[in-house]
Amino acid sequence: MVTDSTEWLSVESLDLEGQGVAHNAEGKVVFIEGALPGEQVQVSVSRRKNNWEQATLVALRHESAQRVVPQCRHFGTCGGCKMQHFQAGSQVATKQRALEDGLWHLAKVKAEQLLRPIEGPAWGYRYRARLSVRYVVKKGKVLVGFHERKSSYVADMDSCEVLPRHLSDLLVPLARLIEGMDQRDRLPQIEVAVGDDATALVLRHLQPLTDADLQRLRDFALQHQVQWWLQPQGPATVHPLDANASDLSYRLPEFGITMRFKPTDFTQVNHQINRALVARALRLLAAQADERVIDWFCGLGNFTLPIATRAREVLGVEGSEALVERSRENAVFNGLAAKARFKASNLFEIDAPFLVELGHADKWLVDPPREGAFALAKALADVAADPAAAPGYVPPKRIVYVSCNPATLARDAGLLVHQAGYVLSAAGAVNMFPHTAHVESIAVFDRNH
């Protein structure tokens, strides 16, 4: 039965997409955009399946005490944030519960200790963003911003509360710049990357830029103190507009490290939370001066180099040879090349013999993409089931796992705990993306001797 528009639904919880979860009179699950736990709502159903419905809130009774007025006036239209109507502290608590629920319901695993969530500034935190650009003929104007919610249209926005103020203030000038360019209808995207001392804008262009357009970019860069990088085709074609453009950088002051990166290199969007996350990961790892550590999915060395300041040796493993070379450059720049080594390898095809090839490590740091680290966890499970598959190999005594997907973390935790001989000693949420439903987390696994 379809939910009746006059029926009042009691919202029980939030799902991983930030939607309210309720049941209608027939017991069918209803996912409700804009509803919060504890509220009673009426809805308009937009999608129906046999076991669930998708709906939008249209009337509210018994408002949640955690409901707040969204700070951004584009909230509801812009698809960049889903949870600005939910008090910030309650967002974090919901993400912590989502982490715990995922571990239990998907893997039947509970953490022995719940870590205090890592929190930081709720506004102006987004140091990386991909802005869409669209010349709208009917409006006679260029739009620069995020997509509208559940739409391919670009939101008509002149500010953004989660971007740093100087970036938010650039949205209108960028639109005016593009409007005046010869190729205004062939410029689909601007990728933004902010370092501690500079801001870079990567312009995707589908046709070669005219000399007049190149000069307009240079004038804009000089006026607004930004760097322009150009992307004529795929990511490998990105290059600076002018040869004097320098790499960006961010600092990890607790470890005396400066990480240099190019605008298209992967870095965390939230530099403040990243610093706190690295510091906590290192405390949990507790690497000693005589220990060897492997940092899986090492990226630019965000964890590898801090580990090198504590451990005897650290090996960073990453899938791309180009990224490994960038990591080596950062190690040299920070005077850590003697203690930090790097290796390129396909991290989704790891097996027990490969672990033997890399050699024993006392501890691991694992920071995979959303796909998780299934091959790694499976390799350890295979070693536990058949030690002859990896003769003489001793698994790490501790694994610190940084996750950006609670579902794949739960999957991998199930393997590590139920098959590989580990216990989940601790876990906690990391609020890397305030006002979104994204759940980042950190977990600690110890060998169960």
C-alpha positions as CSV (number, residue, x, y, z in Angstrom):
1,M,0.0,0.0,0.0
2,V,1.2,3.5,-0.8
3,T,1.6,5.9,2.1
4,D,-1.4,8.2,2.3
5,S,-0.6,11.9,2.1
6,T,-2.7,12.5,5.2
7,E,-1.0,9.9,7.4
8,W,1.3,11.2,10.1
9,L,4.5,9.2,10.3
10,S,6.8,9.0,13.3
11,V,10.5,9.3,12.3
12,E,12.6,6.7,14.0
13,S,16.2,7.4,12.9
14,L,18.4,8.7,10.1
15,D,19.9,6.5,7.4
16,L,23.4,6.9,5.9
17,E,22.1,9.3,3.3
18,G,20.7,11.7,6.0
19,Q,17.1,10.8,5.4
20,G,14.6,10.2,8.1
21,V,13.4,6.6,8.4
22,A,9.8,5.8,9.3
23,H,7.2,3.0,8.8
24,N,3.8,3.6,7.4
25,A,0.5,2.0,8.7
26,E,1.3,-1.1,6.7
27,G,4.8,-1.4,8.1
28,K,6.5,-0.4,4.9
29,V,9.8,1.5,5.4
30,V,9.6,5.2,4.2
31,F,12.8,7.2,3.6
32,I,12.0,10.9,4.1
33,E,14.1,13.7,2.8
34,G,14.3,16.6,5.3
35,A,12.9,14.7,8.3
36,L,14.6,14.2,11.7
37,P,14.4,11.6,14.4
38,G,11.5,12.1,16.8
39,E,9.4,14.2,14.4
40,Q,5.9,13.5,13.1
41,V,5.6,14.3,9.5
42,Q,3.4,14.0,6.4
43,V,5.1,13.2,3.2
44,S,4.8,13.2,-0.6
45,V,5.9,9.8,-2.0
46,S,8.2,10.2,-5.1
47,R,9.3,6.6,-5.6
48,R,7.8,3.2,-4.7
49,K,9.2,-0.3,-4.3
50,N,7.8,-3.4,-2.9
51,N,9.5,-3.0,0.5
52,W,10.2,0.7,0.7
53,E,9.2,4.2,-0.4
54,Q,11.1,7.4,-1.1
55,A,9.4,10.6,0.1
56,T,9.8,14.3,0.8
57,L,8.6,16.0,3.9
58,V,5.6,18.3,3.3
59,A,4.1,18.9,6.8
60,L,5.7,18.8,10.2
61,R,4.2,18.2,13.6
62,H,6.1,17.7,16.8
63,E,9.4,19.3,15.6
64,S,12.7,17.8,16.8
65,A,14.6,19.8,19.4
66,Q,17.7,19.2,17.3
67,R,16.2,21.0,14.2
68,V,17.9,24.3,13.5
69,V,17.6,27.1,10.8
70,P,20.1,26.3,8.0
71,Q,22.9,28.8,7.9
72,C,23.1,28.8,4.1
73,R,20.3,30.4,2.2
74,H,20.8,28.0,-0.7
75,F,20.2,25.0,1.5
76,G,17.4,22.8,0.0
77,T,18.2,23.8,-3.5
78,C,22.0,23.2,-3.6
79,G,22.9,19.5,-3.3
80,G,26.2,20.1,-1.5
81,C,24.8,19.7,2.0
82,K,22.0,17.5,3.3
83,M,22.0,18.1,7.1
84,Q,22.3,21.8,7.8
85,H,18.8,21.6,9.4
86,F,20.2,19.2,12.0
87,Q,22.1,20.6,15.0
88,A,25.9,20.0,14.4
89,G,26.5,18.0,17.6
90,S,23.6,15.8,16.8
91,Q,25.0,15.2,13.3
92,V,28.2,13.8,14.9
93,A,26.2,11.6,17.3
94,T,24.2,10.2,14.4
95,K,27.4,9.4,12.5
96,Q,28.8,7.6,15.5
97,R,25.7,5.5,15.8
98,A,25.8,4.7,12.1
99,L,29.4,3.5,12.5
100,E,28.4,1.3,15.5
101,D,25.2,0.0,13.8
102,G,27.1,-0.8,10.6
103,L,29.8,-2.8,12.5
104,W,27.2,-4.8,14.4
105,H,24.5,-5.4,11.7
106,L,26.8,-6.1,8.8
107,A,29.7,-7.9,10.6
108,K,28.5,-8.8,14.1
109,V,31.4,-6.9,15.6
110,K,31.5,-4.5,18.5
111,A,34.3,-2.2,19.5
112,E,35.7,-2.8,23.0
113,Q,36.1,1.0,23.4
114,L,34.2,3.8,21.6
115,L,36.5,6.7,20.8
116,R,35.4,10.2,21.2
117,P,34.4,11.6,17.7
118,I,36.9,13.9,16.1
119,E,35.2,17.2,15.5
120,G,36.2,20.6,14.1
121,P,34.8,23.8,12.5
122,A,31.4,23.2,11.0
123,W,31.7,26.1,8.5
124,G,34.3,27.2,6.0
125,Y,36.1,23.8,6.2
126,R,36.0,22.6,2.6
127,Y,39.4,23.2,1.1
128,R,38.7,21.1,-2.0
129,A,35.7,21.3,-4.2
130,R,34.6,20.6,-7.7
131,L,32.4,23.5,-9.0
132,S,30.2,23.0,-12.0
133,V,30.1,25.8,-14.6
134,R,27.1,26.3,-16.9
135,Y,26.2,29.1,-19.3
136,V,22.4,29.2,-19.1
137,V,21.1,30.9,-22.3
138,K,17.5,31.4,-20.9
139,K,18.9,33.3,-17.9
140,G,21.6,35.1,-19.9
141,K,24.1,34.3,-17.2
142,V,26.8,31.9,-16.1
143,L,26.2,29.7,-13.0
144,V,29.2,28.5,-10.9
145,G,28.5,26.2,-8.0
146,F,27.3,22.8,-6.9
147,H,24.6,20.8,-8.6
148,E,21.0,21.2,-7.4
149,R,19.8,18.5,-5.1
150,K,19.0,15.3,-7.2
151,S,19.5,17.2,-10.4
152,S,22.0,17.8,-13.2
153,Y,21.2,21.6,-13.1
154,V,23.8,23.9,-11.5
155,A,22.4,25.8,-8.4
156,D,22.1,29.5,-8.8
157,M,24.2,30.5,-5.8
158,D,26.3,33.5,-4.9
159,S,27.8,32.1,-1.6
160,C,28.6,28.9,0.1
161,E,28.9,28.5,3.9
162,V,31.1,25.4,3.8
163,L,33.8,26.9,1.5
164,P,36.4,29.1,3.1
165,R,35.2,32.7,3.0
166,H,37.7,33.8,0.3
167,L,36.4,31.0,-2.0
168,S,32.8,31.7,-1.3
169,D,33.5,35.4,-2.2
170,L,34.9,34.2,-5.5
171,L,31.7,32.5,-6.8
172,V,30.2,35.7,-8.3
173,P,33.5,37.1,-9.7
174,L,34.2,33.7,-11.3
175,A,30.7,33.7,-12.9
176,R,31.4,37.2,-14.3
177,L,34.8,36.1,-15.6
178,I,33.4,33.2,-17.4
179,E,30.5,35.3,-18.9
180,G,33.1,37.5,-20.5
181,M,35.2,34.7,-22.0
182,D,35.1,33.7,-25.7
183,Q,34.7,30.0,-24.7
184,R,32.0,30.6,-22.0
185,D,29.8,27.7,-23.2
186,R,32.8,25.3,-23.4
187,L,34.0,25.5,-19.8
188,P,32.2,22.9,-17.7
189,Q,34.1,22.8,-14.5
190,I,36.5,24.5,-12.0
191,E,38.2,22.4,-9.5
192,V,39.4,24.2,-6.4
193,A,42.3,23.3,-4.1
194,V,43.4,25.4,-1.1
195,G,46.8,25.1,0.5
196,D,48.0,26.8,3.6
197,D,49.5,29.7,1.6
198,A,47.9,29.6,-1.9
199,T,44.7,28.8,-3.7
200,A,44.6,27.0,-7.1
201,L,41.7,26.9,-9.6
202,V,41.8,24.2,-12.3
203,L,39.7,25.1,-15.3
204,R,38.4,22.3,-17.5
205,H,38.1,23.6,-21.1
206,L,36.7,21.6,-24.1
207,Q,38.3,23.8,-26.8
208,P,41.7,25.6,-26.9
209,L,41.5,29.0,-25.1
210,T,41.9,32.2,-27.1
211,D,44.7,34.6,-26.3
212,A,42.1,37.0,-25.0
213,D,40.7,34.4,-22.6
214,L,44.2,33.5,-21.3
215,Q,44.8,37.1,-20.6
216,R,41.4,37.4,-18.8
217,L,42.5,34.5,-16.6
218,R,45.9,36.1,-15.8
219,D,44.2,39.4,-14.9
220,F,41.8,37.5,-12.6
221,A,44.6,35.6,-10.9
222,L,46.5,38.9,-10.2
223,Q,43.4,40.6,-8.9
224,H,42.3,37.8,-6.6
225,Q,45.6,36.2,-5.7
226,V,45.0,32.7,-7.1
227,Q,46.8,30.3,-9.4
228,W,45.1,29.1,-12.6
229,W,45.8,25.6,-13.9
230,L,44.3,24.3,-17.2
231,Q,42.8,20.9,-18.0
232,P,42.2,20.5,-21.8
233,Q,41.4,16.7,-21.5
234,G,41.8,14.1,-18.7
235,P,43.5,14.7,-15.3
236,A,46.9,13.8,-16.7
237,T,46.8,16.9,-19.0
238,V,46.5,19.4,-16.0
239,H,49.2,22.1,-16.2
240,P,49.7,25.6,-14.8
241,L,48.7,28.5,-16.9
242,D,52.1,30.1,-16.2
243,A,55.4,28.4,-15.6
244,N,56.0,30.2,-12.3
245,A,53.0,28.5,-10.5
246,S,54.2,26.5,-7.5
247,D,52.9,23.4,-5.7
248,L,50.4,23.9,-2.9
249,S,51.2,22.7,0.6
250,Y,49.6,22.0,4.0
251,R,51.4,21.6,7.3
252,L,51.3,18.9,10.0
253,P,52.9,21.0,12.7
254,E,52.8,18.4,15.4
255,F,55.3,16.4,13.3
256,G,57.2,19.3,11.7
257,I,56.1,18.2,8.3
258,T,55.0,20.1,5.2
259,M,53.1,18.1,2.6
260,R,53.4,19.5,-0.9
261,F,50.7,18.6,-3.5
262,K,49.4,19.6,-6.9
263,P,45.8,20.8,-7.3
264,T,44.6,17.5,-8.7
265,D,46.4,15.3,-6.1
266,F,44.1,13.7,-3.5
267,T,44.2,15.5,-0.2
268,Q,41.6,15.6,2.5
269,V,39.0,18.4,2.0
270,N,39.2,19.4,5.7
271,H,42.7,20.4,6.8
272,Q,41.8,21.0,10.4
273,I,40.2,17.6,10.8
274,N,43.0,15.9,8.9
275,R,45.6,17.3,11.4
276,A,43.5,15.9,14.3
277,L,43.0,12.6,12.5
278,V,46.8,12.1,11.7
279,A,47.6,13.0,15.4
280,R,45.1,10.5,16.7
281,A,46.1,7.7,14.2
282,L,49.7,8.1,15.3
283,R,48.8,7.9,19.0
284,L,46.7,4.8,18.4
285,L,49.4,3.2,16.3
286,A,51.9,3.9,19.0
287,A,54.8,3.1,16.7
288,Q,58.1,2.6,18.6
289,A,61.6,3.5,17.6
290,D,62.5,-0.1,16.9
291,E,59.4,-1.0,14.9
292,R,58.7,-1.4,11.2
293,V,55.3,-0.1,9.9
294,I,53.5,-0.5,6.6
295,D,51.2,2.3,5.4
296,W,48.7,0.8,2.9
297,F,47.1,3.2,0.4
298,C,49.7,5.8,1.5
299,G,48.7,8.5,-1.1
300,L,51.1,11.5,-0.8
301,G,52.5,10.2,2.5
302,N,49.9,12.0,4.8
303,F,50.4,9.2,7.4
304,T,53.7,7.7,6.1
305,L,55.8,10.7,6.9
306,P,54.5,11.3,10.4
307,I,55.0,7.6,11.1
308,A,58.6,8.0,9.9
309,T,59.3,10.5,12.7
310,R,58.4,7.8,15.2
311,A,59.2,4.3,13.8
312,R,62.5,2.7,12.7
313,E,61.2,2.3,9.2
314,V,57.9,2.8,7.3
315,L,56.9,1.4,3.9
316,G,54.2,3.3,2.0
317,V,52.3,1.2,-0.6
318,E,50.2,2.9,-3.2
319,G,48.6,1.8,-6.5
320,S,50.1,4.5,-8.8
321,E,53.8,4.8,-9.6
322,A,53.2,8.6,-10.2
323,L,51.7,9.0,-6.8
324,V,54.5,7.0,-5.2
325,E,57.0,9.3,-6.9
326,R,55.2,12.3,-5.4
327,S,55.4,10.6,-2.0
328,R,59.2,10.1,-2.4
329,E,59.5,13.8,-3.2
330,N,57.7,14.7,0.0
331,A,59.9,12.4,2.0
332,V,63.0,14.0,0.5
333,F,61.6,17.5,1.1
334,N,61.0,16.7,4.8
335,G,64.4,15.0,5.3
336,L,62.8,11.6,5.9
337,A,63.9,9.6,2.8
338,A,66.2,7.4,4.9
339,K,63.3,6.1,7.0
340,A,60.4,6.2,4.5
341,R,60.3,3.9,1.5
342,F,57.6,3.5,-1.1
343,K,56.3,0.8,-3.4
344,A,53.7,0.9,-6.2
345,S,51.4,-2.2,-6.3
346,N,47.8,-3.1,-7.1
347,L,46.3,-3.0,-3.6
348,F,43.1,-4.8,-4.8
349,E,45.0,-7.9,-5.8
350,I,47.1,-8.6,-2.7
351,D,47.5,-12.2,-1.4
352,A,49.3,-14.0,1.3
353,P,52.5,-14.6,-0.8
354,F,52.7,-10.8,-1.4
355,L,52.6,-10.2,2.4
356,V,55.6,-12.5,2.7
357,E,57.4,-10.6,-0.1
358,L,57.0,-7.3,1.7
359,G,58.3,-8.8,4.9
360,H,57.1,-8.6,8.5
361,A,55.8,-5.3,9.9
362,D,55.0,-4.8,13.6
363,K,52.0,-2.5,12.7
364,W,49.9,-1.4,9.8
365,L,48.1,1.8,9.0
366,V,45.4,1.3,6.4
367,D,43.6,4.2,4.7
368,P,41.7,2.8,1.7
369,P,39.2,4.5,-0.7
370,R,35.5,3.8,-0.5
371,E,36.1,0.3,-1.9
372,G,37.8,-0.6,1.4
373,A,40.7,-3.0,1.9
374,F,39.1,-6.4,1.2
375,A,42.2,-8.0,-0.4
376,L,44.4,-7.1,2.6
377,A,41.9,-8.4,5.1
378,K,41.4,-11.6,3.1
379,A,45.1,-12.1,2.8
380,L,45.4,-12.0,6.6
381,A,42.4,-14.3,7.0
382,D,44.1,-16.8,4.5
383,V,47.3,-16.7,6.6
384,A,45.3,-17.5,9.7
385,A,43.4,-20.4,8.0
386,D,46.5,-21.9,6.3
387,P,49.9,-20.7,7.7
388,A,51.6,-22.7,5.0
389,A,50.3,-20.2,2.5
390,A,52.8,-17.7,4.0
391,P,55.6,-19.7,5.6
392,G,57.2,-17.9,8.5
393,Y,55.0,-14.8,8.2
394,V,53.9,-13.1,11.4
395,P,50.9,-10.8,11.0
396,P,51.1,-7.3,12.4
397,K,50.2,-7.0,16.1
398,R,48.1,-3.9,15.5
399,I,46.2,-2.3,12.6
400,V,44.9,1.2,12.6
401,Y,42.2,1.5,9.9
402,V,41.0,4.9,8.6
403,S,37.8,4.5,6.7
404,C,35.6,6.7,4.5
405,N,32.8,4.1,4.1
406,P,31.3,2.3,7.1
407,A,29.9,-0.5,5.0
408,T,33.3,-1.6,3.6
409,L,34.9,-1.0,7.1
410,A,32.3,-3.4,8.5
411,R,33.0,-6.0,5.8
412,D,36.7,-5.9,6.4
413,A,36.3,-5.9,10.2
414,G,34.2,-9.0,9.9
415,L,37.1,-10.8,8.1
416,L,39.7,-9.5,10.6
417,V,37.8,-10.4,13.7
418,H,36.0,-13.6,12.7
419,Q,38.7,-15.1,10.4
420,A,42.1,-13.4,10.9
421,G,42.4,-13.5,14.6
422,Y,42.0,-9.9,15.6
423,V,39.8,-8.0,18.1
424,L,38.3,-4.6,17.4
425,S,39.9,-2.7,20.3
426,A,38.4,0.7,19.5
427,A,36.5,2.7,16.9
428,G,35.1,6.2,16.5
429,A,33.6,8.6,14.0
430,V,35.5,11.5,12.3
431,N,33.4,14.4,11.2
432,M,35.4,15.2,8.1
433,F,32.3,16.5,6.2
434,P,30.0,18.5,8.5
435,H,26.4,18.9,7.2
436,T,26.7,15.9,4.9
437,A,25.8,12.3,5.6
438,H,29.4,11.2,4.8
439,V,30.8,9.0,7.7
440,E,34.5,8.9,8.1
441,S,35.9,6.8,11.0
442,I,39.0,5.2,12.6
443,A,39.3,1.7,14.1
444,V,42.0,-0.2,15.9
445,F,42.5,-4.0,15.5
446,D,44.8,-5.9,17.8
447,R,45.9,-9.5,17.3
448,N,44.1,-11.9,19.7
449,H,47.0,-14.0,21.0
